[in-house]
C-alpha cells in the first residue's frame, strides 16, 4: 500500500471539493478554483471532510498513480487556501528586472533585454533595493504552473559555478568551483 496514497486529504474550512462522473476533481477555495482529471481506475471519494483515493489492484501502474493523485489534490487544497510563492534572485553586475502587468523585462548581461510574458494565473512582483540583488517574486494557487514558469525564467541565465552569476532561486545553494591555479 502506498504510504502517501492511503493518507486522506483533509479539506480545510472554506474549501469545497467535488468529483464529476468523468473523474475530474474540482477544488474551490477562497483564492480560486483548480481542476485535475484523475485516471479512471483510481476511485476518489469525498466524505467527512476528507478526500480518499482507492486503487483497484496492486499493479505497478495503479500503485504509482495512487500516491500521485493524492499529492496533486493535496497541493490543490493547499493552493486555494494559502497559495504558493517562489522568489528568484538575479546575481550579476547590471542584472535588472522590471515588470509592467504580467510582462517581465529582464536585463541579464546579453546584448538585448529579454521580454518574458507571465501567464495570467500568476502574480509577479519585482524589487530592487540598494545594496541587494534584484528579486522576482511569483505567486499562484497552481504549484505546477508556478514551478514551471520559475524554472523557465531561471533557464534564461543559469548560475555559473565560478562566480555564481545568473538567475537563481532565493536560498539556493550553488556548488562553486575553484578558478585556475596560478602556474609557476
Beta strands, then each sheet from edge to edge (+ up, - down):
strand 1: 9-10
strand 2: 16-19
strand 3: 24-29
strand 4: 32-37
strand 5: 43-47
strand 6: 50-54
strand 7: 84-91
strand 8: 96-100
strand 9: 103-107
strand 10: 114-117
strand 11: 123-127
strand 12: 134-140
strand 13: 166-169
sheet 1: 1+ 6- 5+
sheet 2: 2+ 3- 4+
sheet 3: 11+ 12- 7+ 13-
sheet 4: 8+ 9- 10+
end
